[in-house]
Amino acid sequence: AAAAIERQILETDEFPGRFEATESVQIRARITGYIKALHFVPGSEVKAGDLLVEIDPAPFEARLAEAEAAAGNTRAQLKLARLELARQTKLLPEKATSRRDYETAAANVAALEAATRTDQARIDVARVDLGYTKITAPVTGRIGKDELTVGNLVRGEVDSPLLTTLVAIDPIYATFEADEAAYLKYISAARSQHLQVSVGLANEEGAPHPATLSFIDNQIDMADRKSTRLNSS
C-alpha cells in the first residue's frame, strides 16, 4: 500500500503543424520598362525600404521633363491672359472696350487656370511613375529567387510577371488544426484569455518554444468538419 499523492497537473495535447510567414509579398512591377539592375542576393535578409529592383528610368524622366515644360508654357500664357483681363477690367467702365472682349479675356484666364491644374496632375502622375522605377522592400524579411534578370521587359499590368517574393521571418506563425474536442476543451473555455502554447521542431525534445495563440480561423475545414485552424506566434 502507498499513500495517495495529490498535486496539480497540466493537461496537454499535441497537434502536427507547420510554420507560415506573418507577412508574404509578391514583388511585381507597377510600370512597363526594362530591368536595369537587381540590388539583392536571393535568399538574403533585407530590411523594409531597401532597394530591390531598378527599372530603366530614362523614359519616365523624359515624360516628367515634358510635363514640366508644358506646365511652364501654360503658366506663361496665364500670366499674359491675366494682364489682358486686368486691362479689359479698367477699360470696361469707360466703355473703351466691349463686354464681349472683357468676357473673352475672363474666359481665357479661367481656361488657362484649369489647364495649369491639368498640367500639375500630369506632373504628379509622371513623378509617381518615375518613383515606381525603384522597387523597394515593403517589409523586413528574407528575399526569394530572382524570377527575372537584368534586361528583361516587365509590364505594369494586373498580371505583371513576378520579380521575386519576400516573406517576414520574425515573428512567424505556427499553424495547426485541432479537432472539435480540443476546441471545446481549450479554446471555448478561454475566449477572453491569451492561451499559451508550446512549439517544438521534429529534432527537438518536447516543445521548448513558448508561443501565444493569436487567432482562430473563421472557417471550419469542410473536409473534416470536426477540425478548425489555429495560428500561434
C-alpha positions as CSV (number, residue, x, y, z in Angstrom):
1,A,0.0,0.0,0.0
2,A,1.1,3.6,-0.7
3,A,-0.2,7.0,0.3
4,A,-2.0,8.8,-2.5
5,I,-0.2,11.8,-3.8
6,E,-2.3,14.9,-4.6
7,R,-0.9,17.5,-7.0
8,Q,-1.9,19.8,-9.8
9,I,-1.2,18.6,-13.4
10,L,-1.2,20.4,-16.7
11,E,-3.2,18.7,-19.3
12,T,-1.8,18.9,-22.8
13,D,-2.5,17.7,-26.3
14,E,-0.2,17.6,-29.3
15,F,-1.0,18.5,-32.9
16,P,1.1,18.4,-36.0
17,G,1.6,21.9,-37.5
18,R,3.6,24.0,-39.9
19,F,5.3,27.3,-40.0
20,E,4.0,30.2,-42.0
21,A,5.2,33.8,-42.5
22,T,3.2,36.5,-40.9
23,E,3.7,38.6,-44.0
24,S,4.3,37.4,-47.5
25,V,4.7,39.8,-50.5
26,Q,4.9,39.1,-54.2
27,I,7.2,41.7,-55.7
28,R,5.9,42.9,-59.1
29,A,6.4,46.0,-61.3
30,R,3.8,48.7,-61.4
31,I,5.1,50.2,-64.7
32,T,6.3,49.0,-68.1
33,G,10.0,49.1,-68.7
34,Y,13.3,47.2,-68.8
35,I,15.0,45.9,-65.7
36,K,18.2,47.9,-65.2
37,A,19.6,46.4,-62.1
38,L,18.9,43.9,-59.3
39,H,20.1,45.0,-55.8
40,F,19.5,41.9,-53.8
41,V,21.1,38.5,-53.3
42,P,18.5,35.6,-53.5
43,G,18.0,34.1,-50.1
44,S,19.4,37.0,-48.1
45,E,17.7,39.1,-45.5
46,V,16.6,42.6,-46.4
47,K,15.1,45.5,-44.4
48,A,12.0,47.5,-45.2
49,G,12.9,50.3,-47.6
50,D,15.9,48.5,-49.2
51,L,16.2,48.9,-52.9
52,L,15.5,45.6,-54.7
53,V,14.9,46.2,-58.4
54,E,15.6,49.2,-60.6
55,I,13.7,49.7,-63.9
56,D,15.3,52.0,-66.5
57,P,14.2,55.5,-65.5
58,A,15.2,57.3,-68.7
59,P,11.7,57.3,-70.5
60,F,10.0,58.4,-67.3
61,E,12.4,61.2,-66.6
62,A,11.8,62.4,-70.2
63,R,8.0,62.3,-69.6
64,L,8.4,64.3,-66.4
65,A,10.5,66.9,-68.2
66,E,8.0,67.2,-71.0
67,A,5.1,67.6,-68.5
68,E,7.1,70.3,-66.6
69,A,7.8,72.2,-69.8
70,A,4.2,72.1,-70.8
71,A,3.2,73.4,-67.4
72,G,5.7,76.3,-67.8
73,N,4.3,77.2,-71.1
74,T,0.7,77.3,-69.7
75,R,1.9,79.5,-66.8
76,A,3.4,82.0,-69.2
77,Q,0.1,82.1,-71.2
78,L,-1.8,82.5,-68.0
79,K,0.3,85.4,-66.9
80,L,-0.3,87.2,-70.2
81,A,-4.0,86.4,-70.0
82,R,-4.3,87.9,-66.6
83,L,-2.6,91.1,-67.8
84,E,-5.1,91.3,-70.6
85,L,-8.0,90.7,-68.2
86,A,-6.8,93.5,-65.9
87,R,-6.6,95.8,-68.9
88,Q,-10.1,94.9,-70.1
89,T,-11.3,95.4,-66.5
90,K,-10.0,99.0,-66.5
91,L,-11.4,99.8,-70.0
92,L,-14.9,98.4,-69.4
93,P,-16.2,101.2,-67.1
94,E,-15.0,103.8,-69.6
95,K,-16.7,101.9,-72.4
96,A,-13.3,101.8,-74.1
97,T,-13.8,98.0,-74.7
98,S,-16.8,95.8,-75.4
99,R,-18.4,93.5,-72.9
100,R,-17.7,90.7,-75.3
101,D,-13.9,91.3,-75.2
102,Y,-14.0,91.5,-71.5
103,E,-15.8,88.2,-71.1
104,T,-13.5,86.6,-73.6
105,A,-10.5,87.7,-71.6
106,A,-12.1,86.4,-68.4
107,A,-12.9,83.0,-70.0
108,N,-9.4,82.7,-71.3
109,V,-8.0,83.2,-67.8
110,A,-10.4,80.6,-66.4
111,A,-9.5,78.1,-69.1
112,L,-5.7,78.6,-68.6
113,E,-6.1,78.2,-64.8
114,A,-7.9,74.9,-65.4
115,A,-5.1,73.9,-67.8
116,T,-2.5,74.6,-65.1
117,R,-4.3,72.2,-62.8
118,T,-4.3,69.6,-65.6
119,D,-0.6,70.2,-66.2
120,Q,0.1,69.7,-62.5
121,A,-1.8,66.5,-62.4
122,R,0.3,65.2,-65.3
123,I,3.4,66.2,-63.5
124,D,2.2,64.3,-60.4
125,V,1.5,61.2,-62.5
126,A,4.9,61.4,-64.2
127,R,6.6,61.7,-60.8
128,V,4.7,58.7,-59.4
129,D,5.7,56.6,-62.4
130,L,9.3,57.7,-62.0
131,G,9.2,56.7,-58.4
132,Y,8.0,53.2,-59.4
133,T,11.2,52.7,-61.3
134,K,12.8,51.9,-57.9
135,I,11.2,48.9,-56.2
136,T,11.9,48.7,-52.5
137,A,11.2,46.1,-49.9
138,P,7.8,46.8,-48.3
139,V,8.6,44.7,-45.2
140,T,11.7,43.3,-43.5
141,G,12.3,39.6,-44.2
142,R,14.0,37.1,-46.5
143,I,14.1,37.6,-50.2
144,G,13.5,34.8,-52.7
145,K,14.8,33.9,-56.1
146,D,15.1,36.5,-58.8
147,E,12.5,35.3,-61.3
148,L,13.6,37.8,-64.0
149,T,17.1,39.1,-64.6
150,V,18.6,42.3,-65.9
151,G,17.4,43.3,-69.4
152,N,14.0,41.7,-69.3
153,L,10.9,43.7,-70.1
154,V,8.3,43.9,-67.4
155,R,4.8,45.3,-67.9
156,G,2.9,47.2,-65.3
157,E,-0.3,45.2,-65.6
158,V,-2.6,43.4,-63.2
159,D,-1.0,40.1,-64.1
160,S,2.6,41.5,-64.4
161,P,5.3,38.9,-64.1
162,L,6.6,38.0,-60.7
163,L,10.0,39.5,-59.9
164,T,10.6,37.8,-56.6
165,T,9.0,37.1,-53.3
166,L,9.6,38.4,-49.8
167,V,8.5,36.8,-46.5
168,A,8.8,38.1,-43.0
169,I,10.8,35.8,-40.6
170,D,10.2,37.4,-37.3
171,P,7.7,36.8,-35.9
172,I,6.3,33.7,-37.7
173,Y,3.1,31.7,-37.3
174,A,2.9,28.1,-36.2
175,T,-0.4,26.9,-37.8
176,F,-2.1,23.7,-36.7
177,E,-5.5,22.1,-36.9
178,A,-7.4,21.0,-33.8
179,D,-10.4,18.8,-33.6
180,E,-13.7,19.7,-32.1
181,A,-12.9,18.1,-28.8
182,A,-9.7,20.1,-28.3
183,Y,-11.6,23.3,-29.3
184,L,-14.2,22.8,-26.7
185,K,-11.7,21.8,-24.1
186,Y,-9.2,24.7,-24.5
187,I,-10.4,27.4,-26.8
188,S,-14.1,27.7,-26.0
189,A,-13.4,27.8,-22.3
190,A,-10.7,30.5,-22.6
191,R,-12.1,33.0,-25.1
192,S,-11.2,36.0,-23.0
193,Q,-7.7,34.8,-22.2
194,H,-4.4,34.6,-24.1
195,L,-3.9,30.9,-24.4
196,Q,-0.3,29.8,-24.1
197,V,1.0,27.0,-26.3
198,S,4.4,25.5,-26.9
199,V,6.1,24.6,-30.2
200,G,8.8,22.1,-31.0
201,L,10.6,21.1,-34.1
202,A,11.0,17.5,-35.3
203,N,14.6,17.2,-34.0
204,E,13.8,18.7,-30.6
205,E,12.8,17.1,-27.4
206,G,9.4,18.2,-26.2
207,A,8.2,21.7,-27.1
208,P,10.8,24.2,-25.9
209,H,9.5,27.3,-27.8
210,P,6.7,29.2,-26.0
211,A,4.0,30.9,-28.1
212,T,0.7,32.6,-27.8
213,L,-2.5,31.6,-29.6
214,S,-3.0,34.6,-32.0
215,F,-6.3,33.8,-33.7
216,I,-8.7,31.0,-34.8
217,D,-9.6,30.8,-38.4
218,N,-13.2,31.9,-39.2
219,Q,-13.9,28.8,-41.2
220,I,-14.2,25.1,-40.5
221,D,-12.3,22.6,-42.7
222,M,-15.1,21.2,-44.8
223,A,-13.0,18.1,-45.5
224,D,-13.1,17.4,-41.8
225,R,-15.9,19.3,-40.1
226,K,-14.6,18.5,-36.7
227,S,-11.4,20.5,-37.2
228,T,-10.6,24.2,-37.2
229,R,-7.4,26.1,-38.0
230,L,-5.4,27.9,-35.3
231,N,-2.4,30.2,-35.5
232,S,0.1,30.9,-32.8
233,S,3.0,33.2,-32.8
